[in-house]
Amino acid sequence: MKDTISGGCFCGEVTFEVKNEFRHFFFCHCEQCRQITGSAHASNLFGGADALTFTAGQDNVEVFRHPTRSLAKAFCKTCGAGLPYKNSRGTMTIIPAGSLSEMPDVSNAKRIFWDDRAEWHDMIDEAPKFSEFPT
């Protein structure tokens, strides 16, 4: 297992390394996570407060913190891709799994707020699978 793994945004402007030690790996199906990701669920890893080191482009990272909810999203100012950030108390680092370039060492993944999932979510397992755009 590697001690650190790397990641970055879609355009390559922002890159980072993160300690490959995660407290949680949550697939969150709550409404606010669906809204902030625009997807069926958020896929976030949770690491320690000192887990994250930006290696390039930190000044290109914007963090939106909801004013009345405990919810935030960090993203690249150029391409909009999701990026890691520290929680508001500074006690934990939240890493969007899709921002990683390498496989994280996780065995504790959990689906949370399952009962709040989108009504259309269950049809995903039944949908046909393609390795590229269907013709």
VMD Tcl script that draws the C-alpha trace (Angstrom):
set ca {
  {0.00 0.00 0.00}
  {1.29 3.43 -0.93}
  {1.52 6.00 1.88}
  {0.18 8.78 -0.34}
  {-1.86 8.86 -3.52}
  {-2.36 11.65 -6.03}
  {-5.25 13.37 -7.70}
  {-6.34 16.54 -9.40}
  {-8.93 18.37 -11.40}
  {-10.11 17.64 -14.94}
  {-8.03 20.37 -16.65}
  {-4.85 19.57 -14.69}
  {-4.53 23.05 -13.18}
  {-4.86 21.68 -9.62}
  {-2.99 18.63 -8.33}
  {-2.67 17.18 -4.85}
  {-1.45 14.31 -2.75}
  {-3.41 12.77 0.09}
  {-2.44 10.32 2.80}
  {-3.76 6.89 1.86}
  {-5.44 6.47 5.26}
  {-9.18 7.03 5.33}
  {-11.62 6.95 8.23}
  {-14.66 6.53 6.01}
  {-15.70 6.01 2.41}
  {-19.32 7.11 2.04}
  {-21.65 6.92 -0.93}
  {-24.17 9.49 0.30}
  {-27.65 9.46 -1.24}
  {-29.13 12.43 0.68}
  {-30.82 15.21 -1.26}
  {-28.15 17.82 -0.54}
  {-25.35 15.54 -1.80}
  {-27.35 14.76 -4.95}
  {-27.86 18.49 -5.53}
  {-24.24 19.50 -4.96}
  {-22.88 16.73 -7.21}
  {-25.66 16.64 -9.79}
  {-25.51 12.86 -9.55}
  {-27.18 9.91 -7.82}
  {-24.85 10.19 -4.83}
  {-21.67 11.76 -3.54}
  {-18.64 9.45 -3.29}
  {-16.39 10.91 -0.59}
  {-13.44 9.65 1.40}
  {-12.78 11.14 4.82}
  {-9.22 11.57 6.06}
  {-7.45 13.36 8.86}
  {-7.02 17.13 9.04}
  {-3.42 16.89 7.83}
  {-4.12 14.39 5.03}
  {-4.04 16.85 2.10}
  {-1.16 18.59 0.35}
  {-1.76 20.60 -2.81}
  {1.16 20.16 -5.23}
  {-0.03 22.71 -7.81}
  {-2.81 25.22 -8.34}
  {-4.06 25.71 -4.79}
  {-4.90 29.34 -5.66}
  {-7.27 27.94 -8.31}
  {-9.41 26.14 -5.71}
  {-12.71 27.72 -4.68}
  {-14.71 26.45 -1.70}
  {-18.45 27.03 -1.41}
  {-19.80 26.62 2.12}
  {-23.57 26.60 2.52}
  {-24.53 29.39 4.94}
  {-27.09 27.39 6.95}
  {-26.14 23.73 6.44}
  {-23.04 21.75 7.22}
  {-22.23 21.30 3.55}
  {-19.40 22.45 1.31}
  {-17.94 21.82 -2.11}
  {-14.46 22.63 -3.37}
  {-13.86 22.93 -7.09}
  {-11.36 24.12 -9.69}
  {-12.11 27.69 -10.84}
  {-11.13 26.74 -14.41}
  {-12.91 23.44 -15.07}
  {-15.33 23.11 -12.14}
  {-14.12 19.63 -11.14}
  {-14.65 18.62 -7.51}
  {-11.61 18.79 -5.23}
  {-10.70 17.98 -1.62}
  {-11.27 20.43 1.22}
  {-11.20 20.59 5.01}
  {-14.46 20.58 6.93}
  {-15.49 23.87 8.56}
  {-13.99 22.85 11.92}
  {-10.69 21.91 10.26}
  {-10.74 18.45 11.81}
  {-11.23 16.34 8.68}
  {-10.40 16.35 4.98}
  {-13.14 15.38 2.53}
  {-11.85 13.93 -0.76}
  {-14.19 13.37 -3.72}
  {-13.29 9.84 -4.85}
  {-13.50 10.84 -8.51}
  {-10.70 13.38 -8.04}
  {-8.17 10.64 -7.26}
  {-5.81 9.34 -9.94}
  {-4.94 6.22 -7.97}
  {-6.89 3.54 -6.14}
  {-7.39 4.43 -2.47}
  {-6.85 1.85 0.25}
  {-10.45 1.39 1.39}
  {-12.40 -1.55 2.63}
  {-14.98 0.27 4.71}
  {-17.29 1.76 2.06}
  {-20.86 2.40 3.15}
  {-24.00 3.64 1.40}
  {-25.57 6.26 3.65}
  {-28.99 7.93 3.58}
  {-30.09 5.03 1.37}
  {-33.78 5.68 2.03}
  {-33.34 9.20 0.60}
  {-32.00 7.96 -2.74}
  {-33.53 9.32 -5.94}
  {-36.56 7.40 -7.18}
  {-34.76 6.61 -10.43}
  {-31.62 5.27 -8.70}
  {-32.71 1.63 -8.54}
  {-33.03 1.41 -12.31}
  {-29.24 1.88 -12.64}
  {-28.57 -1.83 -11.96}
  {-31.02 -2.84 -14.69}
  {-29.78 -0.39 -17.35}
  {-27.80 -1.85 -20.27}
  {-24.01 -1.43 -19.99}
  {-21.74 -0.16 -22.79}
  {-17.98 0.44 -22.88}
  {-18.51 3.54 -25.05}
  {-21.39 5.67 -26.35}
  {-24.05 3.35 -27.81}
  {-24.86 3.70 -31.49}
}
mol new
graphics top color blue
foreach p $ca { graphics top sphere $p radius 0.5 }
foreach p [lrange $ca 0 end-1] q [lrange $ca 1 end] { graphics top cylinder $p $q radius 0.2 }
display resetview
